[in-house]
Amino acid sequence: METLFKPSPPALLTTSIPYSSLKTPFLHPFLKTPPRKNHHKAPKTNKFTSFLELEPISNPKPLNFDIPWFNPSDRPSFDVIIIGTGPAGLRLAEQVSKNGIKVCCIDPSPLSMWPNNYGVWVDEFESLGLEDCLDKIWPMACVHVNDHKTKYLGRAYGRVSRKELKLNLLSKCVANSVKFHKAKAWKIEHEEFESFIACDDGTEFKASLIVDASGFTSSFIEYDKPRNDGFQIAHGILAEVDDHPFDLDKVVLMDFRDSHLGNEPYLRARNSRFPTFLYAMPFDSNLVFLEETSLVSRPVLSYMEVKKRMVARLRHLGIRVRAIIEDEKCLIPMGGPLPRIPQNVMAMGGNSGIVHPATGYTVARAMALAPILAESIIECLGSTRMIRGTPLYHKAWNGLWPLERRCTREFYRFGMETLLKLDLDGTRSFFNAFFDLDPHYWQGFLSSRLSLGELFMLGFSLFGHGSNSSRFDLVTKCPSPLVKMMGNIALEAI
């Protein structure tokens, strides 16, 4: 859902124009209020034809935006080089460069549209001054616990306009004289006070600090503990449909109903052990973002199985997909160990450990933490003493991951390990109790803003709100993750 935990999704648009010029909410300007629509006729499909046979219509194009490129004739020396121009990389670049620190961003395609969709709680972006980057807001969210119980959440949810957010960050980078280089970072070497980076086009740079914000697949970040990530996997589509059953003023955060698998005994049995849910963002009566999501599993759930479950669900809901505007595969490693702290390359974004271990939320957290990391960097490189080398690496890593934040992350990892042990019934009972908590706790948990003490209070309250079966699950399945969490917190505190 940022995929729930995505991030993860769409805006209002009219489809009465040819698809070749269709202003999709992901890629183009949007309309704040829905127009009267006369949807054009999409190719006819049988009601029970799988949407998997349809190809996405959109063809994302790079942004038409003028950015300052690095000139090979200039001196290839910077204070900070950031690998990657995703949300985390650009946010850090614009924050660090505000104080006159020389920054260069290296990316194979700096102006490309980001491939994933991002959903956030509106109050998160409002607190960061980024509410103008939301192109659709739902006043409420709902969670279908089962066929007989639905939770209504009075917390506004928004879909991030990828275009507007990227333009926002790029504009600030340009204003702060950030340079860009179109290439792939190939190799990094270090000396005592500076690092050297070689690109696949032969260009070489040097900097006091290199920050890797290139995502999960990076090979530049080192770990000193075994990787034991959980995985969130999802298949999503922005689709034109004949009709859908969703309220236009609510985002469907999670739909754990499984009646759609009544005629699919194998899928139903698998879903009972490894549940998936539907995430739905309705824009109008004929446009909706739909995503079938495995919240967390280890090993990762089969992508084809996720898609098959989605086909069965949409058929059961009577949703006939006429055209797919965009589709996406979301795979998010969650809850593994933090990178080795410190190390010569700084991490930011998906490879830095900031992904919420129990939900997969990332974007709002990256937007909030980048200024904190930037402050640590500025204290070193913006000072007259010019602190570099090992003291700089210590300052940066511990700025992003101070003791309190490392300890609270262990509690969120405990939440992930608990979810990994729950089947469908256990997961339903868990979220039924979770969303009965005081909003301060469930909202704070989802937004990573509770203190360690508050997280323990949440745990006690969750146990108190749980059903007898939920308490039994917690008592029988949580001791091992709980002991591990307490041990890890103790080690962090030593």
BELUR-V538372 format. One record per pair of residues at least 24 apart in sequence whose ideal C-beta (glycine too) atoms are under 7 Angstrom apart, sorted by the first residue. I is the first residue (numbers start at 1). J is the second residue. D is the distance in whole Angstrom. If there is no record, write none. Layout:
BEGIN
i = (I;I)
j = (J;J)
d = (D;D)
END
This chain:
BEGIN
i = (1;1;1;1;1;2;2;2;2;2;2;3;3;3;3;3;3;3;3;4;4;4;4;4;4;4;5;5;5;6;6;6;6;6;6;7;7;7;7;7;7;7;8;8;8;8;8;8;9;9;9;9;9;9;10;10;10;10;10;10;10;11;11;11;11;11;12;12;12;13;15;15;15;15;16;19;24;24;24;24;25;25;26;26;26;27;27;27;27;28;30;30;34;37;37;39;39;42;42;42;45;47;48;50;51;51;51;51;51;51;52;52;54;54;54;56;56;56;56;57;57;57;58;58;60;62;62;62;63;63;63;63;65;65;65;67;67;67;67;68;68;68;69;69;69;70;70;70;70;72;76;76;76;76;77;78;78;78;78;78;79;79;79;79;80;80;80;80;80;80;81;81;81;81;81;82;82;83;83;83;83;83;83;84;84;84;85;86;86;86;86;87;87;87;87;87;88;88;88;88;88;89;89;89;90;90;90;90;91;91;91;91;92;92;92;92;92;92;93;93;94;94;94;94;95;95;95;96;96;96;97;97;97;97;98;99;99;101;101;101;103;104;104;104;105;105;106;106;106;106;107;108;108;108;109;110;110;113;113;114;114;115;116;116;117;117;117;118;118;118;119;119;120;120;120;120;121;121;121;122;122;122;124;124;125;125;128;128;130;132;133;133;133;133;133;134;134;134;134;135;135;135;136;138;138;138;139;140;140;141;141;141;142;142;142;143;143;143;143;144;144;144;145;145;145;145;146;146;146;147;147;149;151;153;155;157;159;160;188;188;190;192;193;193;195;208;208;208;209;209;209;209;209;210;211;211;212;212;212;213;213;215;215;215;216;216;216;218;220;221;221;221;221;222;222;222;223;223;223;224;225;227;227;228;229;229;229;229;230;230;230;230;230;230;230;231;231;231;231;231;231;231;231;232;232;232;232;232;232;232;233;233;233;233;233;233;233;234;234;234;234;234;234;235;235;235;235;235;235;235;236;236;236;236;236;236;237;237;237;238;238;238;239;239;239;239;239;239;240;240;240;240;240;241;241;241;241;241;241;242;242;243;244;244;244;245;246;246;246;248;248;251;252;252;252;253;254;254;256;256;256;258;259;260;260;260;261;264;267;267;267;270;271;271;272;272;273;274;275;275;276;276;278;290;295;296;296;296;296;298;300;303;332;334;334;335;335;338;338;341;341;342;342;342;343;344;346;346;348;352;353;356;356;357;357;357;357;357;358;358;358;358;359;361;365;369;372;372;373;373;375;403;403;404;406;407;407;407;408;408;408;408;410;410;410;411;411;411;413;414;414;414;417;418;418;418;421;422;426;429;429;429;429;429;430;433;433;433;433;434;436;437;437;437)
j = (119;279;291;293;360;118;119;360;361;362;363;117;234;236;279;291;293;330;360;253;254;279;293;295;359;360;359;360;361;116;117;118;119;330;360;118;119;120;360;361;362;363;116;117;118;119;291;330;117;118;119;159;281;289;117;136;159;238;281;283;289;135;136;159;161;283;136;283;284;287;39;40;240;287;40;57;58;238;325;326;135;136;117;162;326;58;60;113;163;163;135;161;284;284;286;240;286;240;322;323;322;320;315;311;237;239;311;314;321;324;307;311;321;323;324;324;325;326;327;323;324;325;325;326;113;109;111;112;111;113;166;167;111;167;170;110;170;174;180;174;179;180;179;180;181;104;179;180;181;203;203;204;205;206;206;102;103;104;205;207;103;207;208;381;207;208;209;211;377;381;106;197;205;207;210;211;213;185;210;211;212;213;214;213;214;215;110;114;213;215;349;114;165;363;366;367;213;348;349;366;370;213;348;349;166;169;170;173;169;366;367;370;211;213;348;370;373;374;173;178;169;172;173;176;370;371;374;374;377;378;173;176;177;178;176;378;382;378;381;382;178;179;181;205;178;180;181;183;185;199;182;182;183;184;182;180;182;162;163;162;166;328;328;330;236;289;328;160;162;363;157;159;158;160;363;364;155;157;447;156;157;158;364;447;158;364;367;368;367;164;160;161;164;165;168;158;159;160;161;159;161;164;283;249;250;251;249;249;250;250;251;253;250;252;253;253;254;431;435;255;256;257;256;428;431;432;256;257;428;257;259;432;435;435;443;251;281;363;220;345;344;389;388;389;344;381;388;392;346;377;381;392;396;345;346;348;345;347;351;348;349;349;350;351;333;350;351;351;345;339;345;347;351;339;340;343;337;339;340;340;337;336;337;336;333;334;335;336;296;297;298;334;335;416;420;296;297;298;300;331;332;333;334;293;294;295;296;332;334;360;294;300;301;303;306;330;331;291;292;293;294;306;330;291;292;303;306;307;310;329;289;290;291;327;328;330;290;324;327;289;325;326;288;290;321;323;324;325;286;287;322;323;325;286;288;319;320;321;322;320;322;285;282;288;319;317;280;282;288;282;284;281;278;279;280;279;279;431;424;427;428;424;316;312;313;316;312;312;308;309;312;305;309;424;423;424;423;301;424;427;306;309;313;314;419;334;416;419;420;420;331;329;360;360;416;413;416;401;406;397;401;393;394;397;393;393;396;397;373;400;409;412;448;409;412;413;415;416;412;415;416;419;446;446;448;400;399;400;399;400;399;492;493;452;492;452;489;492;450;451;452;455;485;488;489;452;455;485;485;481;482;485;481;477;478;481;477;473;473;466;467;469;470;473;470;462;465;466;470;462;465;461;462;465)
d = (6;5;7;6;7;5;6;6;5;6;6;7;5;7;7;6;6;4;7;6;7;6;7;7;6;6;4;4;5;7;6;6;5;6;7;5;6;7;7;5;5;5;6;5;6;5;7;6;4;7;5;5;5;5;7;7;5;5;6;6;4;4;4;6;6;7;6;5;7;7;5;6;6;7;6;5;5;7;5;7;6;7;7;6;6;7;6;6;6;7;4;7;5;7;7;6;5;6;4;4;7;5;6;5;7;7;7;7;4;6;6;6;7;7;5;5;7;5;5;6;7;5;5;5;4;7;4;5;5;7;7;7;6;7;6;7;6;6;5;6;6;7;7;6;7;6;5;7;4;7;7;6;5;7;5;5;6;5;7;5;7;6;5;5;6;7;5;6;7;7;6;6;6;4;5;5;6;5;7;7;5;6;5;4;4;7;5;6;6;7;6;7;7;5;6;7;5;5;3;4;6;3;7;7;7;4;7;6;6;6;6;4;6;6;5;4;6;6;5;5;6;4;5;6;5;5;4;5;5;7;7;4;7;5;6;5;5;7;5;6;5;4;6;7;6;5;5;6;5;6;7;7;7;5;7;5;6;6;7;5;7;7;6;6;7;7;7;4;7;5;6;6;6;6;6;5;6;6;6;4;6;5;4;6;7;7;5;6;6;7;6;6;5;4;6;4;7;6;7;6;4;7;6;6;6;4;5;6;5;6;5;4;5;6;7;5;5;6;6;4;6;5;6;5;6;5;6;6;6;5;6;7;4;7;6;5;6;7;6;6;5;5;4;5;6;6;5;7;6;6;7;6;7;5;4;5;5;5;6;4;5;6;5;6;5;5;6;5;5;5;6;5;5;6;5;5;6;6;6;4;4;5;7;6;4;6;6;4;4;7;5;5;5;5;6;7;6;7;4;6;7;6;7;7;6;6;6;4;6;4;5;5;6;6;6;7;5;5;6;4;7;7;4;7;6;7;5;5;6;6;6;7;3;7;5;7;6;5;5;5;4;4;6;6;5;7;5;7;6;6;5;4;7;6;6;5;6;6;6;4;6;6;6;5;5;6;5;4;7;5;7;5;6;6;4;7;7;7;7;7;5;7;7;5;4;3;6;5;6;6;6;7;6;6;6;5;5;6;4;5;6;5;6;7;6;6;6;5;6;6;7;6;5;6;6;5;4;6;7;5;6;4;5;4;7;6;5;7;6;7;7;6;6;7;4;5;7;4;5;4;5;6;6;7;6;6;6;7;6;5;7;6;7;7;5;5;5;6;7;7;5;6;5;5;5;7;4;6;7;5;6;4;4;7;5;6;4;6;5;7;5;6;4;7;6;6;4;4;6;6;5;6;6;6)
END
